[in-house]
Amino acid sequence: MTDQTPRASPRSQARIAGFLYLIIVVAGRRRLFHPLVASEQLWRLSLAAMLVMLACDVAVAAICYVLFSPVSSRLGAAELRRQAA
């Protein structure tokens, strides 16, 4: 008997990746438009935004790899390398 774990559909994975891209844009904008010299609290907020962007970028790269791998393993690996650069 094979035990298969439930997987999210490609459409829901793509939506998750899109939402994570939105988080990257919002965090990047927040980090970009606040002068870091103004206060220590803004510097810490900027650092937190950068870490959120990094975590979301890693998740998006993994989701893109999972989405593109069934089409072509070379395409999935190329997308993973592009995201890592």
N, C-alpha and C positions, 0 to 999 in steps of 0.2 A: 504494500500500500504506500503510495507516495503522499507525503505531507507537503502541500504547497502553502506557502505563506501568502496572504493577500498583498497585492501590490497596487499602488495608485495608478490610475490610468495616465497615459501620456498627456492628455489634455489637462488633468489636474496638476501634473508635474510641471507643465509649461506655465500654468497660472501661478504656481508657487515661485517659479523662477522669475516671472514678470514682477511679482510682488517684491521679491528680494532685490531686483534691479531698482524698483521704486524706492526701497529703503536706502540703497546705495546712493541714489541721486539726492534724496532728502538729507541724508547724513553728510554727504559731500558739500551740499549747498550750505548747510548749517556751519560746517567747518570752514568754508571758504569766505563767508561774508562777515565773520566776526573777527575783529583784530585780536590777535593772541596776546598782545602786550597789555591790553586793557586791565585784565585782572587774572588772578590765578584760577578762579573758578571757571572762566571762559577757556583757559588753557586746558584744564582738566576735562571740560565738556568736549573740547575739540579732540582730545586724545581718546575719549570714550567713543566719539563719533567715528574716528578712524578705525578703532577696533571693531565696531559694529560693521563698518564697510568691509573690512577684511574678512570677517566671519561670513557675511552675506556673499562675498565674492567667491569664497571657497565652496559654499553651498551651491551657488549658481553653476560653478564649473563642474561639480559632481552631478548635478541634475542634467546639464547639457551632455555630459558624457553618457549618462544612462539613456537619454533620449536619442542620441545619435548612434550609439553602438549597434542597435538592431539593423540600422540602415547599412552601416559600414564600420567595421572595427577601426579602420584607418581614419575615417572621418571623426569618430568619437575621440580617438587619441589626438588628432590634430586640434580639435576643439579644446581638449584639456590642456595641451601645450600653449594654445593661444591665450587661454584664460590665465595661465601661470605666468606669462610674460608681462 
